[in-house]
Amino acid sequence: MANFSNLLTGAALGAVAIVLLLGLANMLRGGSPNLSQKLMRWRVGLQFVAIVVIMTVLYLRR
């Protein structure tokens, strides 16, 4: 169970980091504002999912 929860937590955090880096890259090269807005919405949604995953893992480990 511990390995699966570590993998799930890492995947959630990795997804947030990837979307964050994509948004920063788009902003630095002067990309589309619509794409920046879409990436920001994805990041916020993925952060919510990551928090839910982390809190669930912490709850189940106690």
All heavy atoms as TSV, in Angstrom:
chain	resi	resn	atom	element	x	y	z
A	1	MET	N	N	0.823	-1.201	0.000
A	1	MET	CA	C	0.000	0.000	0.000
A	1	MET	C	C	0.865	1.262	0.000
A	1	MET	O	O	0.524	2.239	-0.632
A	1	MET	CB	C	-0.928	-0.038	1.222
A	1	MET	CG	C	-1.794	1.177	1.377
A	1	MET	SD	S	-3.011	1.283	0.087
A	1	MET	CE	C	-3.852	2.754	0.532
A	2	ALA	N	N	1.982	1.216	0.718
A	2	ALA	CA	C	2.835	2.404	0.827
A	2	ALA	C	C	3.435	2.775	-0.531
A	2	ALA	O	O	3.518	3.950	-0.865
A	2	ALA	CB	C	3.934	2.181	1.851
A	3	ASN	N	N	3.857	1.759	-1.298
A	3	ASN	CA	C	4.433	2.051	-2.617
A	3	ASN	C	C	3.403	2.664	-3.546
A	3	ASN	O	O	3.708	3.595	-4.291
A	3	ASN	CB	C	5.007	0.790	-3.251
A	3	ASN	CG	C	6.396	0.485	-2.757
A	3	ASN	OD1	O	7.051	1.343	-2.183
A	3	ASN	ND2	N	6.832	-0.737	-2.964
A	4	PHE	N	N	2.183	2.136	-3.520
A	4	PHE	CA	C	1.126	2.673	-4.382
A	4	PHE	C	C	0.789	4.100	-3.998
A	4	PHE	O	O	0.621	4.957	-4.868
A	4	PHE	CB	C	-0.124	1.788	-4.296
A	4	PHE	CG	C	-1.262	2.300	-5.134
A	4	PHE	CD1	C	-1.195	2.231	-6.512
A	4	PHE	CD2	C	-2.371	2.867	-4.544
A	4	PHE	CE1	C	-2.225	2.716	-7.300
A	4	PHE	CE2	C	-3.407	3.353	-5.309
A	4	PHE	CZ	C	-3.332	3.275	-6.698
A	5	SER	N	N	0.700	4.371	-2.705
A	5	SER	CA	C	0.372	5.728	-2.277
A	5	SER	C	C	1.499	6.700	-2.611
A	5	SER	O	O	1.244	7.845	-2.992
A	5	SER	CB	C	0.044	5.767	-0.785
A	5	SER	OG	O	1.151	5.373	-0.017
A	6	ASN	N	N	2.743	6.255	-2.494
A	6	ASN	CA	C	3.870	7.107	-2.885
A	6	ASN	C	C	3.844	7.386	-4.384
A	6	ASN	O	O	4.104	8.515	-4.816
A	6	ASN	CB	C	5.202	6.447	-2.517
A	6	ASN	CG	C	5.449	6.448	-1.023
A	6	ASN	OD1	O	4.840	7.200	-0.285
A	6	ASN	ND2	N	6.342	5.578	-0.591
A	7	LEU	N	N	3.519	6.371	-5.171
A	7	LEU	CA	C	3.446	6.535	-6.620
A	7	LEU	C	C	2.312	7.486	-7.001
A	7	LEU	O	O	2.480	8.364	-7.844
A	7	LEU	CB	C	3.244	5.175	-7.280
A	7	LEU	CG	C	3.218	5.151	-8.796
A	7	LEU	CD1	C	4.588	5.551	-9.346
A	7	LEU	CD2	C	2.836	3.773	-9.285
A	8	LEU	N	N	1.172	7.328	-6.358
A	8	LEU	CA	C	0.023	8.179	-6.646
A	8	LEU	C	C	0.299	9.637	-6.268
A	8	LEU	O	O	-0.019	10.555	-7.027
A	8	LEU	CB	C	-1.203	7.655	-5.887
A	8	LEU	CG	C	-2.554	8.187	-6.298
A	8	LEU	CD1	C	-2.838	7.871	-7.753
A	8	LEU	CD2	C	-3.628	7.571	-5.417
A	9	THR	N	N	0.914	9.841	-5.115
A	9	THR	CA	C	1.259	11.188	-4.679
A	9	THR	C	C	2.285	11.818	-5.624
A	9	THR	O	O	2.152	12.982	-6.017
A	9	THR	CB	C	1.822	11.159	-3.243
A	9	THR	OG1	O	0.852	10.573	-2.389
A	9	THR	CG2	C	2.161	12.543	-2.756
A	10	GLY	N	N	3.282	11.056	-6.001
A	10	GLY	CA	C	4.300	11.558	-6.934
A	10	GLY	C	C	3.716	11.906	-8.293
A	10	GLY	O	O	4.094	12.909	-8.901
A	11	ALA	N	N	2.787	11.088	-8.759
A	11	ALA	CA	C	2.153	11.361	-10.055
A	11	ALA	C	C	1.326	12.646	-9.992
A	11	ALA	O	O	1.345	13.456	-10.933
A	11	ALA	CB	C	1.278	10.184	-10.460
A	12	ALA	N	N	0.611	12.842	-8.904
A	12	ALA	CA	C	-0.203	14.054	-8.758
A	12	ALA	C	C	0.683	15.294	-8.707
A	12	ALA	O	O	0.404	16.297	-9.376
A	12	ALA	CB	C	-1.069	13.956	-7.502
A	13	LEU	N	N	1.753	15.231	-7.941
A	13	LEU	CA	C	2.657	16.378	-7.849
A	13	LEU	C	C	3.404	16.608	-9.156
A	13	LEU	O	O	3.635	17.755	-9.558
A	13	LEU	CB	C	3.650	16.171	-6.706
A	13	LEU	CG	C	3.044	16.147	-5.299
A	13	LEU	CD1	C	4.119	15.846	-4.260
A	13	LEU	CD2	C	2.350	17.448	-4.991
A	14	GLY	N	N	3.764	15.522	-9.832
A	14	GLY	CA	C	4.438	15.649	-11.120
A	14	GLY	C	C	3.548	16.299	-12.167
A	14	GLY	O	O	4.015	17.119	-12.968
A	15	ALA	N	N	2.264	15.945	-12.164
A	15	ALA	CA	C	1.332	16.544	-13.123
A	15	ALA	C	C	1.210	18.045	-12.891
A	15	ALA	O	O	1.200	18.830	-13.846
A	15	ALA	CB	C	-0.031	15.871	-13.008
A	16	VAL	N	N	1.148	18.452	-11.627
A	16	VAL	CA	C	1.079	19.886	-11.316
A	16	VAL	C	C	2.345	20.587	-11.792
A	16	VAL	O	O	2.282	21.663	-12.403
A	16	VAL	CB	C	0.867	20.109	-9.795
A	16	VAL	CG1	C	1.006	21.579	-9.437
A	16	VAL	CG2	C	-0.489	19.590	-9.365
A	17	ALA	N	N	3.492	19.979	-11.557
A	17	ALA	CA	C	4.764	20.594	-11.950
A	17	ALA	C	C	4.875	20.723	-13.466
A	17	ALA	O	O	5.340	21.758	-13.972
A	17	ALA	CB	C	5.929	19.766	-11.407
A	18	ILE	N	N	4.425	19.714	-14.193
A	18	ILE	CA	C	4.502	19.760	-15.654
A	18	ILE	C	C	3.635	20.883	-16.209
A	18	ILE	O	O	4.072	21.664	-17.055
A	18	ILE	CB	C	4.108	18.399	-16.255
A	18	ILE	CG1	C	5.212	17.385	-16.002
A	18	ILE	CG2	C	3.826	18.516	-17.750
A	18	ILE	CD1	C	4.848	15.959	-16.342
A	19	VAL	N	N	2.403	20.982	-15.707
A	19	VAL	CA	C	1.511	22.033	-16.193
A	19	VAL	C	C	2.050	23.416	-15.811
A	19	VAL	O	O	1.969	24.364	-16.590
A	19	VAL	CB	C	0.068	21.818	-15.682
A	19	VAL	CG1	C	-0.828	22.979	-16.031
A	19	VAL	CG2	C	-0.498	20.534	-16.252
A	20	LEU	N	N	2.631	23.526	-14.621
A	20	LEU	CA	C	3.229	24.794	-14.209
A	20	LEU	C	C	4.367	25.190	-15.137
A	20	LEU	O	O	4.455	26.339	-15.586
A	20	LEU	CB	C	3.731	24.696	-12.767
A	20	LEU	CG	C	4.488	25.906	-12.221
A	20	LEU	CD1	C	3.566	27.113	-12.154
A	20	LEU	CD2	C	5.053	25.598	-10.857
A	21	LEU	N	N	5.235	24.247	-15.464
A	21	LEU	CA	C	6.361	24.540	-16.353
A	21	LEU	C	C	5.888	24.872	-17.772
A	21	LEU	O	O	6.459	25.756	-18.421
A	21	LEU	CB	C	7.334	23.364	-16.378
A	21	LEU	CG	C	8.097	23.141	-15.070
A	21	LEU	CD1	C	8.933	21.867	-15.147
A	21	LEU	CD2	C	8.957	24.334	-14.739
A	22	LEU	N	N	4.854	24.194	-18.239
A	22	LEU	CA	C	4.301	24.518	-19.557
A	22	LEU	C	C	3.749	25.946	-19.573
A	22	LEU	O	O	3.927	26.677	-20.547
A	22	LEU	CB	C	3.206	23.527	-19.936
A	22	LEU	CG	C	3.645	22.129	-20.330
A	22	LEU	CD1	C	2.441	21.214	-20.498
A	22	LEU	CD2	C	4.483	22.158	-21.592
A	23	GLY	N	N	3.089	26.334	-18.493
A	23	GLY	CA	C	2.558	27.695	-18.403
A	23	GLY	C	C	3.658	28.735	-18.362
A	23	GLY	O	O	3.562	29.782	-19.008
A	24	LEU	N	N	4.715	28.451	-17.613
A	24	LEU	CA	C	5.840	29.385	-17.558
A	24	LEU	C	C	6.527	29.503	-18.909
A	24	LEU	O	O	6.889	30.605	-19.335
A	24	LEU	CB	C	6.847	28.931	-16.497
A	24	LEU	CG	C	6.427	29.146	-15.047
A	24	LEU	CD1	C	7.441	28.496	-14.114
A	24	LEU	CD2	C	6.283	30.616	-14.751
A	25	ALA	N	N	6.697	28.381	-19.595
A	25	ALA	CA	C	7.329	28.406	-20.911
A	25	ALA	C	C	6.482	29.208	-21.890
A	25	ALA	O	O	7.009	30.000	-22.681
A	25	ALA	CB	C	7.534	26.984	-21.428
A	26	ASN	N	N	5.176	29.034	-21.833
A	26	ASN	CA	C	4.287	29.784	-22.720
A	26	ASN	C	C	4.370	31.284	-22.427
A	26	ASN	O	O	4.406	32.095	-23.348
A	26	ASN	CB	C	2.855	29.287	-22.564
A	26	ASN	CG	C	1.908	29.965	-23.524
A	26	ASN	OD1	O	2.100	29.924	-24.729
A	26	ASN	ND2	N	0.887	30.598	-22.978
A	27	MET	N	N	4.432	31.636	-21.166
A	27	MET	CA	C	4.487	33.040	-20.790
A	27	MET	C	C	5.827	33.664	-21.214
A	27	MET	O	O	5.859	34.789	-21.722
A	27	MET	CB	C	4.303	33.184	-19.278
A	27	MET	CG	C	4.229	34.611	-18.802
A	27	MET	SD	S	3.927	34.754	-17.046
A	27	MET	CE	C	5.384	33.990	-16.364
A	28	LEU	N	N	6.919	32.944	-21.022
A	28	LEU	CA	C	8.240	33.487	-21.339
A	28	LEU	C	C	8.455	33.700	-22.833
A	28	LEU	O	O	9.158	34.622	-23.235
A	28	LEU	CB	C	9.331	32.574	-20.783
A	28	LEU	CG	C	9.486	32.605	-19.264
A	28	LEU	CD1	C	10.510	31.572	-18.819
A	28	LEU	CD2	C	9.878	33.983	-18.786
A	29	ARG	N	N	7.849	32.863	-23.654
A	29	ARG	CA	C	8.039	33.053	-25.100
A	29	ARG	C	C	6.941	33.916	-25.713
A	29	ARG	O	O	6.896	34.092	-26.922
A	29	ARG	CB	C	8.155	31.722	-25.810
A	29	ARG	CG	C	6.947	30.893	-25.764
A	29	ARG	CD	C	6.987	29.683	-26.612
A	29	ARG	NE	N	5.641	29.148	-26.411
A	29	ARG	CZ	C	5.293	27.930	-26.461
A	29	ARG	NH1	N	6.158	27.023	-26.782
A	29	ARG	NH2	N	4.068	27.555	-26.219
A	30	GLY	N	N	6.065	34.465	-24.873
A	30	GLY	CA	C	5.029	35.369	-25.361
A	30	GLY	C	C	3.925	34.662	-26.108
A	30	GLY	O	O	3.429	35.165	-27.105
A	31	GLY	N	N	3.541	33.489	-25.624
A	31	GLY	CA	C	2.519	32.690	-26.291
A	31	GLY	C	C	1.116	33.256	-26.113
A	31	GLY	O	O	0.914	34.360	-25.604
A	32	SER	N	N	0.174	32.471	-26.527
A	32	SER	CA	C	-1.228	32.862	-26.514
A	32	SER	C	C	-1.742	33.066	-25.092
A	32	SER	O	O	-1.561	32.197	-24.236
A	32	SER	CB	C	-2.059	31.781	-27.203
A	32	SER	OG	O	-3.430	31.968	-26.958
A	33	PRO	N	N	-2.412	34.184	-24.833
A	33	PRO	CA	C	-3.024	34.385	-23.515
A	33	PRO	C	C	-4.121	33.361	-23.223
A	33	PRO	O	O	-4.322	32.985	-22.071
A	33	PRO	CB	C	-3.615	35.792	-23.589
A	33	PRO	CG	C	-2.933	36.459	-24.722
A	33	PRO	CD	C	-2.528	35.382	-25.663
A	34	ASN	N	N	-4.804	32.897	-24.266
A	34	ASN	CA	C	-5.836	31.884	-24.058
A	34	ASN	C	C	-5.234	30.576	-23.566
A	34	ASN	O	O	-5.803	29.908	-22.708
A	34	ASN	CB	C	-6.625	31.638	-25.351
A	34	ASN	CG	C	-7.491	32.814	-25.723
A	34	ASN	OD1	O	-7.907	33.584	-24.861
A	34	ASN	ND2	N	-7.748	32.962	-27.003
A	35	LEU	N	N	-4.080	30.206	-24.107
A	35	LEU	CA	C	-3.398	28.994	-23.649
A	35	LEU	C	C	-2.927	29.162	-22.211
A	35	LEU	O	O	-3.026	28.231	-21.407
A	35	LEU	CB	C	-2.223	28.662	-24.566
A	35	LEU	CG	C	-1.421	27.414	-24.193
A	35	LEU	CD1	C	-2.302	26.180	-24.186
A	35	LEU	CD2	C	-0.244	27.244	-25.136
A	36	SER	N	N	-2.423	30.337	-21.874
A	36	SER	CA	C	-1.993	30.595	-20.496
A	36	SER	C	C	-3.163	30.443	-19.528
A	36	SER	O	O	-3.020	29.849	-18.457
A	36	SER	CB	C	-1.410	32.001	-20.366
A	36	SER	OG	O	-0.170	32.087	-20.993
A	37	GLN	N	N	-4.313	30.966	-19.916
A	37	GLN	CA	C	-5.502	30.864	-19.073
A	37	GLN	C	C	-5.936	29.407	-18.910
A	37	GLN	O	O	-6.286	28.965	-17.814
A	37	GLN	CB	C	-6.634	31.692	-19.697
A	37	GLN	CG	C	-7.841	31.827	-18.821
A	37	GLN	CD	C	-7.589	32.705	-17.634
A	37	GLN	OE1	O	-7.187	32.205	-16.594
A	37	GLN	NE2	N	-7.819	33.983	-17.790
A	38	LYS	N	N	-5.888	28.650	-19.995
A	38	LYS	CA	C	-6.275	27.237	-19.949
A	38	LYS	C	C	-5.320	26.444	-19.058
A	38	LYS	O	O	-5.740	25.617	-18.248
A	38	LYS	CB	C	-6.275	26.653	-21.359
A	38	LYS	CG	C	-6.796	25.229	-21.415
A	38	LYS	CD	C	-6.732	24.668	-22.819
A	38	LYS	CE	C	-7.744	25.375	-23.690
A	38	LYS	NZ	N	-7.869	24.736	-25.022
A	39	LEU	N	N	-4.014	26.725	-19.189
A	39	LEU	CA	C	-3.025	26.024	-18.366
A	39	LEU	C	C	-3.176	26.389	-16.897
A	39	LEU	O	O	-2.993	25.541	-16.018
A	39	LEU	CB	C	-1.607	26.338	-18.859
A	39	LEU	CG	C	-1.219	25.694	-20.187
A	39	LEU	CD1	C	0.094	26.269	-20.690
A	39	LEU	CD2	C	-1.134	24.192	-20.054
A	40	MET	N	N	-3.526	27.641	-16.608
A	40	MET	CA	C	-3.733	28.042	-15.220
A	40	MET	C	C	-4.934	27.292	-14.625
A	40	MET	O	O	-4.894	26.842	-13.488
A	40	MET	CB	C	-3.941	29.549	-15.102
A	40	MET	CG	C	-4.052	29.996	-13.670
A	40	MET	SD	S	-4.038	31.778	-13.342
A	40	MET	CE	C	-4.574	32.536	-14.802
A	41	ARG	N	N	-5.991	27.142	-15.410
A	41	ARG	CA	C	-7.157	26.405	-14.917
A	41	ARG	C	C	-6.823	24.939	-14.676
A	41	ARG	O	O	-7.257	24.358	-13.685
A	41	ARG	CB	C	-8.310	26.538	-15.911
A	41	ARG	CG	C	-8.903	27.911	-15.903
A	41	ARG	CD	C	-10.059	28.016	-16.870
A	41	ARG	NE	N	-10.551	29.381	-16.904
A	41	ARG	CZ	C	-10.967	29.996	-17.990
A	41	ARG	NH1	N	-10.954	29.368	-19.153
A	41	ARG	NH2	N	-11.401	31.226	-17.931
A	42	TRP	N	N	-6.064	24.347	-15.585
A	42	TRP	CA	C	-5.630	22.968	-15.395
A	42	TRP	C	C	-4.774	22.830	-14.133
A	42	TRP	O	O	-4.912	21.885	-13.366
A	42	TRP	CB	C	-4.834	22.495	-16.611
A	42	TRP	CG	C	-5.696	21.842	-17.644
A	42	TRP	CD1	C	-6.194	22.437	-18.763
A	42	TRP	CD2	C	-6.158	20.501	-17.644
A	42	TRP	NE1	N	-6.942	21.523	-19.457
A	42	TRP	CE2	C	-6.940	20.328	-18.798
A	42	TRP	CE3	C	-5.988	19.425	-16.778
A	42	TRP	CZ2	C	-7.550	19.118	-19.105
A	42	TRP	CZ3	C	-6.597	18.221	-17.089
A	42	TRP	CH2	C	-7.366	18.081	-18.234
A	43	ARG	N	N	-3.868	23.796	-13.931
A	43	ARG	CA	C	-2.996	23.735	-12.757
A	43	ARG	C	C	-3.795	23.799	-11.465
A	43	ARG	O	O	-3.553	23.034	-10.534
A	43	ARG	CB	C	-1.967	24.874	-12.787
A	43	ARG	CG	C	-0.976	24.817	-11.636
A	43	ARG	CD	C	-0.017	25.991	-11.679
A	43	ARG	NE	N	-0.669	27.281	-11.801
A	43	ARG	CZ	C	-1.158	27.963	-10.758
A	43	ARG	NH1	N	-1.083	27.494	-9.557
A	43	ARG	NH2	N	-1.724	29.137	-10.964
A	44	VAL	N	N	-4.770	24.694	-11.414
A	44	VAL	CA	C	-5.590	24.823	-10.211
A	44	VAL	C	C	-6.363	23.526	-9.958
A	44	VAL	O	O	-6.431	23.033	-8.836
A	44	VAL	CB	C	-6.540	26.039	-10.313
A	44	VAL	CG1	C	-7.558	26.034	-9.203
A	44	VAL	CG2	C	-5.735	27.326	-10.299
A	45	GLY	N	N	-6.913	22.948	-11.005
A	45	GLY	CA	C	-7.638	21.687	-10.865
A	45	GLY	C	C	-6.735	20.553	-10.408
A	45	GLY	O	O	-7.097	19.753	-9.542
A	46	LEU	N	N	-5.550	20.485	-10.990
A	46	LEU	CA	C	-4.610	19.434	-10.598
A	46	LEU	C	C	-4.087	19.644	-9.183
A	46	LEU	O	O	-3.815	18.671	-8.466
A	46	LEU	CB	C	-3.451	19.377	-11.592
A	46	LEU	CG	C	-3.801	18.784	-12.956
A	46	LEU	CD1	C	-2.635	18.963	-13.922
A	46	LEU	CD2	C	-4.177	17.322	-12.836
A	47	GLN	N	N	-3.941	20.895	-8.757
A	47	GLN	CA	C	-3.544	21.146	-7.370
A	47	GLN	C	C	-4.619	20.645	-6.415
A	47	GLN	O	O	-4.304	20.064	-5.374
A	47	GLN	CB	C	-3.295	22.633	-7.143
A	47	GLN	CG	C	-1.978	23.107	-7.674
A	47	GLN	CD	C	-1.804	24.603	-7.513
A	47	GLN	OE1	O	-2.756	25.373	-7.571
A	47	GLN	NE2	N	-0.567	25.029	-7.325
A	48	PHE	N	N	-5.880	20.843	-6.771
A	48	PHE	CA	C	-6.970	20.333	-5.934
A	48	PHE	C	C	-6.901	18.810	-5.843
A	48	PHE	O	O	-7.008	18.242	-4.753
A	48	PHE	CB	C	-8.329	20.778	-6.498
A	48	PHE	CG	C	-9.491	20.169	-5.778
A	48	PHE	CD1	C	-9.840	20.616	-4.517
A	48	PHE	CD2	C	-10.219	19.141	-6.354
A	48	PHE	CE1	C	-10.901	20.049	-3.842
A	48	PHE	CE2	C	-11.276	18.568	-5.692
A	48	PHE	CZ	C	-11.630	19.027	-4.423
A	49	VAL	N	N	-6.694	18.158	-6.984
A	49	VAL	CA	C	-6.590	16.695	-6.992
A	49	VAL	C	C	-5.399	16.246	-6.156
A	49	VAL	O	O	-5.504	15.282	-5.375
A	49	VAL	CB	C	-6.486	16.171	-8.443
A	49	VAL	CG1	C	-6.143	14.694	-8.470
A	49	VAL	CG2	C	-7.773	16.437	-9.197
A	50	ALA	N	N	-4.266	16.933	-6.284
A	50	ALA	CA	C	-3.071	16.562	-5.512
A	50	ALA	C	C	-3.321	16.707	-4.019
A	50	ALA	O	O	-2.906	15.844	-3.229
A	50	ALA	CB	C	-1.884	17.427	-5.938
A	51	ILE	N	N	-4.008	17.747	-3.603
A	51	ILE	CA	C	-4.299	17.932	-2.178
A	51	ILE	C	C	-5.224	16.829	-1.682
A	51	ILE	O	O	-5.019	16.276	-0.597
A	51	ILE	CB	C	-4.898	19.330	-1.927
A	51	ILE	CG1	C	-3.826	20.388	-2.105
A	51	ILE	CG2	C	-5.511	19.422	-0.526
A	51	ILE	CD1	C	-4.338	21.801	-2.102
A	52	VAL	N	N	-6.222	16.477	-2.470
A	52	VAL	CA	C	-7.133	15.397	-2.081
A	52	VAL	C	C	-6.374	14.076	-1.961
A	52	VAL	O	O	-6.572	13.324	-0.995
A	52	VAL	CB	C	-8.308	15.283	-3.079
A	52	VAL	CG1	C	-9.107	14.015	-2.852
A	52	VAL	CG2	C	-9.204	16.504	-2.994
A	53	VAL	N	N	-5.487	13.799	-2.912
A	53	VAL	CA	C	-4.696	12.564	-2.859
A	53	VAL	C	C	-3.811	12.552	-1.623
A	53	VAL	O	O	-3.760	11.553	-0.890
A	53	VAL	CB	C	-3.846	12.413	-4.149
A	53	VAL	CG1	C	-2.782	11.342	-3.979
A	53	VAL	CG2	C	-4.731	12.105	-5.337
A	54	ILE	N	N	-3.124	13.638	-1.360
A	54	ILE	CA	C	-2.221	13.697	-0.198
A	54	ILE	C	C	-2.998	13.545	1.108
A	54	ILE	O	O	-2.585	12.797	2.005
A	54	ILE	CB	C	-1.418	15.015	-0.216
A	54	ILE	CG1	C	-0.424	15.006	-1.372
A	54	ILE	CG2	C	-0.691	15.239	1.106
A	54	ILE	CD1	C	0.210	16.346	-1.658
A	55	MET	N	N	-4.122	14.218	1.225
A	55	MET	CA	C	-4.909	14.117	2.456
A	55	MET	C	C	-5.481	12.705	2.632
A	55	MET	O	O	-5.531	12.193	3.756
A	55	MET	CB	C	-6.043	15.152	2.457
A	55	MET	CG	C	-5.552	16.584	2.486
A	55	MET	SD	S	-4.405	16.951	3.825
A	55	MET	CE	C	-5.479	16.781	5.223
A	56	THR	N	N	-5.876	12.064	1.539
A	56	THR	CA	C	-6.383	10.696	1.617
A	56	THR	C	C	-5.283	9.737	2.046
A	56	THR	O	O	-5.506	8.860	2.898
A	56	THR	CB	C	-6.967	10.263	0.254
A	56	THR	OG1	O	-7.992	11.185	-0.127
A	56	THR	CG2	C	-7.544	8.869	0.325
A	57	VAL	N	N	-4.091	9.898	1.483
A	57	VAL	CA	C	-2.963	9.045	1.864
A	57	VAL	C	C	-2.627	9.236	3.334
A	57	VAL	O	O	-2.422	8.264	4.075
A	57	VAL	CB	C	-1.743	9.335	0.965
A	57	VAL	CG1	C	-0.471	8.717	1.538
A	57	VAL	CG2	C	-1.998	8.828	-0.443
A	58	LEU	N	N	-2.594	10.479	3.781
A	58	LEU	CA	C	-2.298	10.730	5.199
A	58	LEU	C	C	-3.368	10.129	6.105
A	58	LEU	O	O	-3.067	9.571	7.156
A	58	LEU	CB	C	-2.175	12.234	5.454
A	58	LEU	CG	C	-0.928	12.895	4.885
A	58	LEU	CD1	C	-0.996	14.401	5.094
A	58	LEU	CD2	C	0.325	12.332	5.529
A	59	TYR	N	N	-4.617	10.230	5.702
A	59	TYR	CA	C	-5.717	9.665	6.505
A	59	TYR	C	C	-5.608	8.152	6.581
A	59	TYR	O	O	-5.782	7.554	7.640
A	59	TYR	CB	C	-7.062	10.076	5.901
A	59	TYR	CG	C	-8.238	9.489	6.637
A	59	TYR	CD1	C	-8.624	10.009	7.864
A	59	TYR	CD2	C	-8.924	8.408	6.118
A	59	TYR	CE1	C	-9.685	9.465	8.546
A	59	TYR	CE2	C	-9.997	7.854	6.794
A	59	TYR	CZ	C	-10.380	8.390	8.015
A	59	TYR	OH	O	-11.422	7.834	8.703
A	60	LEU	N	N	-5.299	7.498	5.456
A	60	LEU	CA	C	-5.237	6.049	5.429
A	60	LEU	C	C	-3.991	5.490	6.113
A	60	LEU	O	O	-3.978	4.335	6.543
A	60	LEU	CB	C	-5.298	5.544	3.990
A	60	LEU	CG	C	-6.632	5.786	3.274
A	60	LEU	CD1	C	-6.535	5.346	1.835
A	60	LEU	CD2	C	-7.765	5.082	3.987
A	61	ARG	N	N	-2.948	6.291	6.240
A	61	ARG	CA	C	-1.715	5.817	6.883
A	61	ARG	C	C	-1.741	5.873	8.403
A	61	ARG	O	O	-0.916	5.288	9.054
A	61	ARG	CB	C	-0.524	6.642	6.401
A	61	ARG	CG	C	-0.038	6.212	5.047
A	61	ARG	CD	C	1.272	6.867	4.751
A	61	ARG	NE	N	1.738	6.454	3.436
A	61	ARG	CZ	C	2.839	6.903	2.896
A	61	ARG	NH1	N	3.587	7.767	3.537
A	61	ARG	NH2	N	3.212	6.491	1.696
A	62	ARG	N	N	-2.700	6.573	8.977
A	62	ARG	CA	C	-2.679	6.680	10.437
A	62	ARG	C	C	-3.219	5.485	11.135
A	62	ARG	O	O	-3.663	4.537	10.757
A	62	ARG	CB	C	-3.409	7.925	10.905
A	62	ARG	CG	C	-4.885	7.913	10.690
A	62	ARG	CD	C	-5.477	9.140	11.372
A	62	ARG	NE	N	-6.863	9.256	10.999
A	62	ARG	CZ	C	-7.866	9.107	11.880
A	62	ARG	NH1	N	-7.613	8.858	13.133
A	62	ARG	NH2	N	-9.098	9.210	11.494
